[in-house]
Amino acid sequence: MQTRAAILWESHTDWSIEDIELDDPKAGEVKIKIAASGMCHSDEHMVTGDMVVPPEFAELVALEQFPVIGGHEGAGEVVEVGPGVTTLQEGDHVVLSFIPACGRCPSCARGQQHLCDLGAVLLAGRQISDFTARHHSKSGKDLGTMCCTGTFSPYTVVNESSCVKIDEWIPMDKAALVGCGVTTGWGSAVNAADVQAGDTVVVIGVGGIGMNAVQGAAMAGARHVVAVDPVEWKREKAVSTFGATHSAASIEEAMAMVGELTWGANADKAILATGVATGDLIAPMMSMVAKGGRGVVTAVAPMTQEDVKLNLFELSMMRKELVGCIFGNANPRRDIPRLLHLYQDGRLKLDELITTTYTLDEINQGYQDMRDGKNIRGLITY
């Protein structure tokens, strides 16, 4: 069939809205009519080159990352089912999990679906089943899909393992956000940081990920939740709507505030959710962490980032922990429905996360708005 998509032909260029050809699903695959797609910062990392595989490695593994259809945070309806699909049927509503979950690899068997072995193919952008493409440009060029989903298109073909079935009465434009940003942020606090009742928590950066880390920390019973962001209206929103108790414009300002709030004990947990993770942010974050406390790095760093500032003496002598986090360290098949049930109960805020909605043709404006600090989450609706 013919449809449209936002294609990135190479880094440091704009998204190009073009007609494409979409094949029917093959074995183990389904065709999805996308209702909405969140505009996550991870797609921006493709534009800036932060999430582009180094050429020497790409050549080694014969990886062709571009051109790629963007989008990995979406929800929609199954409109066609390929042979061998057993868990879905036409008409089912699904959230696309940006990390697929096979349910059989060692990580899935340990209850760590966010580390599923199928994640190894996310940046390759080809179908999980046979490593070929279902999306093609009008000239016949094979197109990759961001995280094997490609939600910057009203129709896509994905593997069954990327789909999580949801209740039909949940609005799909809100459900789309749980495919990445909400689960990643909420899980950063609840799973990776393991926030406990009475904790003091600092969230550095309150965009689409950080605002949900604020929600998660508040829901877990934190006594103090300090939202750190240079954008004033985001700080105000974190306090007025999402559960933060305090806010600061910078890490330096937050340090003084946390010291006063805790009588010098410092924060039990700190979560880095900035737009880009850089090595110079780690030391000041960890300096705010209490003895025996934990720092969580959720923000995406450039793939070649290796230099980190960190006081190793303080790390060991004060028994601090520095941990990584992907997809909120969640199990998407369990946590996506669980979060949507919290939304149904009025406890998780999704409507309030959507700052502006866009058409597919407005995608470049949407990402400019994100760069300018105008959005918590922009949403493309079809």
C-alpha positions as CSV (number, residue, x, y, z in Angstrom):
1,M,0.0,0.0,0.0
2,Q,1.0,3.6,-0.4
3,T,1.3,5.9,2.7
4,R,3.5,8.8,3.9
5,A,6.3,9.0,6.4
6,A,8.9,11.4,7.9
7,I,12.3,10.2,6.6
8,L,15.7,11.2,7.8
9,W,18.1,10.7,5.0
10,E,21.2,11.6,7.0
11,S,22.0,13.3,10.2
12,H,22.1,17.1,10.5
13,T,19.2,17.5,8.0
14,D,15.5,18.1,8.4
15,W,12.8,15.4,8.4
16,S,11.5,14.9,4.8
17,I,7.8,14.1,4.4
18,E,7.4,11.7,1.5
19,D,5.1,9.1,0.0
20,I,6.4,5.6,0.6
21,E,5.4,2.0,-0.3
22,L,4.5,-0.3,2.6
23,D,4.6,-4.1,2.2
24,D,2.1,-6.5,3.7
25,P,3.2,-8.1,7.0
26,K,5.2,-11.4,6.7
27,A,5.4,-14.2,9.3
28,G,5.2,-12.9,12.8
29,E,4.4,-9.4,11.8
30,V,1.4,-7.0,11.9
31,K,0.3,-3.9,10.1
32,I,-0.7,-1.0,12.4
33,K,-2.8,2.0,11.7
34,I,-1.1,4.6,14.0
35,A,-3.3,7.0,15.9
36,A,-0.6,9.2,17.3
37,S,3.1,9.4,17.9
38,G,5.0,11.2,20.6
39,M,7.9,13.3,19.5
40,C,10.7,11.9,21.7
41,H,14.1,13.4,22.1
42,S,15.7,10.1,21.0
43,D,14.7,10.8,17.4
44,E,16.4,14.2,17.7
45,H,19.5,12.3,18.7
46,M,19.4,10.8,15.2
47,V,19.3,14.3,13.7
48,T,22.2,15.6,15.8
49,G,24.3,12.5,15.3
50,D,24.4,11.6,18.9
51,M,22.7,8.2,18.2
52,V,24.4,7.5,14.9
53,V,26.5,4.3,14.8
54,P,30.2,5.2,14.2
55,P,31.1,4.5,10.5
56,E,33.9,2.0,11.3
57,F,31.4,-0.1,13.4
58,A,28.6,0.2,10.9
59,E,30.9,-1.0,8.1
60,L,32.1,-3.9,10.3
61,V,28.6,-5.3,10.8
62,A,27.2,-4.2,7.4
63,L,24.8,-1.8,9.1
64,E,23.0,0.8,6.9
65,Q,21.3,3.1,9.4
66,F,20.0,5.7,6.9
67,P,17.6,6.5,5.5
68,V,15.3,5.9,8.4
69,I,11.6,6.6,9.2
70,G,11.5,8.2,12.6
71,G,9.2,7.7,15.5
72,H,9.1,5.0,18.2
73,E,6.5,6.2,20.7
74,G,3.1,5.3,19.3
75,A,-0.2,3.5,19.6
76,G,-2.7,2.3,17.0
77,E,-4.9,-0.5,15.7
78,V,-4.0,-3.8,14.1
79,V,-5.4,-3.8,10.6
80,E,-3.6,-6.8,9.1
81,V,-2.0,-9.9,10.7
82,G,0.8,-11.9,9.1
83,P,1.1,-15.7,9.2
84,G,2.0,-17.3,12.6
85,V,0.9,-14.4,14.7
86,T,-0.8,-15.8,17.8
87,T,-1.3,-13.0,20.3
88,L,-3.0,-10.3,18.2
89,Q,-5.9,-10.1,15.7
90,E,-7.3,-7.4,13.5
91,G,-9.0,-4.7,15.5
92,D,-6.8,-5.0,18.6
93,H,-5.5,-1.7,20.1
94,V,-1.8,-1.8,20.9
95,V,1.0,0.4,22.2
96,L,4.3,-0.1,20.4
97,S,7.1,-0.9,22.8
98,F,10.3,0.7,21.5
99,I,12.2,-2.3,22.9
100,P,10.6,-5.5,21.7
101,A,10.1,-8.3,24.3
102,C,10.6,-11.9,23.0
103,G,9.8,-13.5,26.4
104,R,12.4,-16.2,25.8
105,C,15.9,-14.7,26.0
106,P,17.9,-14.7,29.3
107,S,17.0,-11.1,30.1
108,C,13.3,-11.6,29.5
109,A,13.4,-14.8,31.5
110,R,15.0,-12.8,34.4
111,G,12.1,-10.3,34.3
112,Q,14.2,-7.7,32.5
113,Q,12.4,-7.2,29.3
114,H,14.0,-3.8,28.8
115,L,17.2,-5.8,28.1
116,C,15.7,-8.2,25.6
117,D,18.2,-9.6,23.2
118,L,16.1,-8.3,20.3
119,G,17.2,-4.8,21.3
120,A,20.4,-5.5,19.5
121,V,18.7,-4.7,16.2
122,L,17.0,-1.5,17.2
123,L,19.3,0.9,15.3
124,A,19.5,-1.4,12.3
125,G,15.8,-0.6,11.5
126,R,15.0,-3.8,9.7
127,Q,12.3,-6.4,10.5
128,I,13.3,-8.6,13.4
129,S,12.1,-11.8,11.6
130,D,14.3,-11.8,8.6
131,F,16.3,-8.5,8.7
132,T,14.7,-7.1,5.5
133,A,12.6,-4.0,5.0
134,R,8.9,-3.5,4.6
135,H,9.1,0.2,4.0
136,H,10.4,1.6,0.7
137,S,10.9,5.0,-0.9
138,K,9.2,5.8,-4.1
139,S,12.5,5.2,-5.9
140,G,12.6,1.7,-4.4
141,K,15.2,2.4,-1.7
142,D,14.7,0.3,1.5
143,L,13.9,2.4,4.5
144,G,14.8,1.6,8.1
145,T,12.5,2.3,11.0
146,M,13.4,3.9,14.3
147,C,13.5,1.1,16.9
148,C,11.8,-1.3,14.5
149,T,8.6,0.7,14.7
150,G,8.6,3.8,12.6
151,T,5.7,5.7,14.1
152,F,6.3,8.9,12.1
153,S,3.9,7.4,9.5
154,P,0.1,6.7,9.7
155,Y,0.8,3.0,8.8
156,T,3.7,0.8,9.7
157,V,4.6,-2.9,9.9
158,V,6.2,-4.2,13.0
159,N,7.0,-7.5,14.7
160,E,4.5,-9.0,17.0
161,S,7.1,-8.8,19.8
162,S,7.0,-4.9,19.6
163,C,3.2,-4.8,20.4
164,V,1.5,-4.6,23.8
165,K,-2.2,-5.1,23.6
166,I,-4.3,-2.5,25.6
167,D,-7.9,-2.0,26.6
168,E,-10.0,-0.5,23.7
169,W,-11.5,2.3,25.8
170,I,-8.1,3.9,26.5
171,P,-7.6,7.0,24.2
172,M,-4.8,6.0,21.9
173,D,-3.3,9.4,21.6
174,K,-2.6,9.3,25.4
175,A,-1.6,5.7,25.3
176,A,1.1,6.4,22.7
177,L,3.2,8.3,25.4
178,V,3.6,5.1,27.4
179,G,5.5,3.5,24.5
180,C,8.6,5.3,25.7
181,G,8.6,8.6,27.6
182,V,6.2,7.9,30.4
183,T,7.5,4.4,31.1
184,T,11.1,5.6,30.9
185,G,10.7,8.5,33.3
186,W,8.3,6.8,35.7
187,G,10.5,3.7,35.8
188,S,13.6,5.8,36.3
189,A,12.2,6.8,39.7
190,V,10.2,3.7,40.7
191,N,12.5,0.9,39.3
192,A,16.0,2.3,38.7
193,A,16.2,4.7,41.6
194,D,13.9,2.6,43.8
195,V,12.4,5.6,45.4
196,Q,11.0,4.9,48.9
197,A,8.4,6.7,51.0
198,G,10.1,9.7,52.7
199,D,13.0,9.9,50.3
200,T,14.4,13.2,48.9
201,V,14.7,13.0,45.2
202,V,16.3,15.3,42.6
203,V,15.3,15.1,39.0
204,I,17.6,17.0,36.6
205,G,15.8,18.0,33.5
206,V,12.0,18.0,33.3
207,G,11.1,17.4,29.7
208,G,9.2,14.4,28.5
209,I,11.3,11.9,30.5
210,G,12.1,14.0,33.6
211,M,8.5,15.1,34.2
212,N,7.5,11.5,34.4
213,A,10.3,10.8,36.8
214,V,8.8,13.5,39.0
215,Q,5.5,11.8,38.7
216,G,7.0,8.4,39.6
217,A,8.9,9.8,42.6
218,A,5.8,11.5,43.9
219,M,3.7,8.4,43.5
220,A,6.3,6.3,45.3
221,G,5.9,8.6,48.3
222,A,9.0,10.8,48.2
223,R,8.9,13.5,50.8
224,H,10.8,16.0,48.7
225,V,11.0,16.0,44.9
226,V,13.2,18.8,43.5
227,A,12.7,19.5,39.8
228,V,15.8,21.1,38.1
229,D,15.4,22.8,34.8
230,P,16.5,26.2,33.3
231,V,13.0,26.7,31.7
232,E,10.8,28.5,34.3
233,W,7.4,27.3,33.0
234,K,8.5,23.7,33.1
235,R,9.6,24.1,36.7
236,E,6.3,25.7,37.6
237,K,4.4,22.8,35.8
238,A,6.4,20.2,37.7
239,V,5.3,21.7,41.0
240,S,1.7,22.7,40.1
241,T,0.8,19.5,38.2
242,F,3.2,16.6,38.4
243,G,4.1,16.3,42.1
244,A,7.4,18.2,42.6
245,T,7.7,19.9,45.9
246,H,10.5,22.3,45.0
247,S,12.3,23.5,41.9
248,A,15.6,25.0,40.9
249,A,17.0,26.5,37.8
250,S,20.4,24.9,38.0
251,I,22.3,22.0,39.6
252,E,24.2,24.6,41.7
253,E,20.9,26.1,43.0
254,A,19.6,22.6,43.7
255,M,22.7,21.7,45.7
256,A,22.1,24.5,48.2
257,M,18.3,23.7,48.3
258,V,18.8,20.0,49.0
259,G,21.4,20.7,51.7
260,E,18.9,22.9,53.5
261,L,16.0,20.6,53.0
262,T,17.9,17.6,54.4
263,W,19.9,19.3,57.1
264,G,23.1,18.4,55.1
265,A,22.3,14.8,54.5
266,N,21.7,15.3,50.8
267,A,19.3,13.5,48.4
268,D,18.6,9.8,48.7
269,K,18.2,9.6,44.9
270,A,19.1,11.8,41.9
271,I,18.0,11.2,38.3
272,L,19.7,12.6,35.2
273,A,17.1,13.3,32.6
274,T,18.6,16.1,30.6
275,G,18.2,16.3,26.8
276,V,21.7,15.1,26.3
277,A,23.9,13.4,29.0
278,T,27.5,14.7,29.1
279,G,30.3,13.5,31.3
280,D,30.6,16.8,33.2
281,L,27.1,16.4,34.7
282,I,27.9,13.2,36.6
283,A,30.1,14.6,39.4
284,P,27.8,17.5,40.4
285,M,24.8,15.1,40.3
286,M,26.6,12.6,42.5
287,S,27.8,15.3,44.9
288,M,24.1,15.9,45.8
289,V,23.6,12.2,46.6
290,A,23.7,11.2,50.2
291,K,25.8,8.5,51.8
292,G,24.4,5.1,50.5
293,G,22.3,7.0,48.0
294,R,21.9,6.4,44.3
295,G,22.4,8.4,41.1
296,V,20.5,7.2,37.9
297,V,21.6,8.1,34.4
298,T,18.6,7.9,32.1
299,A,19.5,10.7,29.6
300,V,21.0,9.6,26.3
301,A,24.7,10.4,25.7
302,P,26.4,10.6,22.4
303,M,27.5,7.1,21.4
304,T,31.2,8.0,21.5
305,Q,31.0,9.8,24.9
306,E,33.6,8.2,27.2
307,D,35.0,10.9,29.4
308,V,33.2,11.3,32.8
309,K,34.0,13.5,35.8
310,L,33.5,11.5,39.0
311,N,35.1,11.5,42.4
312,L,35.9,7.9,42.9
313,F,37.0,8.3,46.5
314,E,33.6,9.7,47.3
315,L,31.9,6.9,45.4
316,S,33.5,4.2,47.4
317,M,34.0,5.8,50.8
318,M,30.4,7.0,51.0
319,R,29.1,3.9,49.3
320,K,27.2,5.8,46.6
321,E,25.7,4.0,43.6
322,L,25.7,5.2,40.0
323,V,23.4,3.1,37.8
324,G,22.2,3.2,34.2
325,C,18.6,3.1,33.1
326,I,16.9,2.2,29.8
327,F,13.1,2.2,29.3
328,G,12.7,2.8,33.0
329,N,14.2,-0.7,33.6
330,A,10.6,-1.8,33.0
331,N,8.9,-4.9,31.8
332,P,6.8,-3.4,29.0
333,R,4.3,-6.3,28.8
334,R,3.5,-5.8,32.5
335,D,4.2,-2.1,33.0
336,I,2.5,-0.5,30.0
337,P,-0.9,-1.9,30.9
338,R,-0.2,-1.1,34.6
339,L,0.6,2.5,33.9
340,L,-2.5,2.9,31.7
341,H,-4.6,1.5,34.5
342,L,-3.1,4.2,36.8
343,Y,-4.2,6.7,34.2
344,Q,-7.7,5.3,34.1
345,D,-7.8,5.7,37.9
346,G,-6.7,9.3,37.7
347,R,-3.4,8.8,39.4
348,L,-1.1,9.1,36.4
349,K,-1.2,12.3,34.3
350,L,-1.0,11.8,30.6
351,D,-3.3,14.5,29.1
352,E,-1.2,17.2,30.9
353,L,2.0,16.0,29.3
354,I,0.9,16.9,25.8
355,T,1.8,20.6,25.2
356,T,1.1,20.8,21.5
357,T,-0.3,18.5,18.8
358,Y,1.1,18.6,15.2
359,T,0.4,17.1,11.9
360,L,3.0,14.9,10.2
361,D,3.8,17.9,7.9
362,E,4.6,20.0,11.0
363,I,7.2,17.7,12.4
364,N,10.2,20.0,11.9
365,Q,8.4,22.8,13.6
366,G,7.5,20.4,16.4
367,Y,11.2,19.5,17.0
368,Q,12.2,23.2,16.8
369,D,9.6,23.9,19.6
370,M,11.2,21.1,21.6
371,R,14.7,22.7,21.2
372,D,13.3,26.0,22.2
373,G,11.9,24.6,25.4
374,K,8.2,25.1,24.4
375,N,7.0,21.5,24.9
376,I,7.0,18.9,27.5
377,R,5.8,16.5,24.9
378,G,4.8,17.3,21.3
379,L,2.4,14.8,19.7
380,I,1.8,13.9,16.1
381,T,-1.8,12.9,15.5
382,Y,-3.1,11.2,12.3
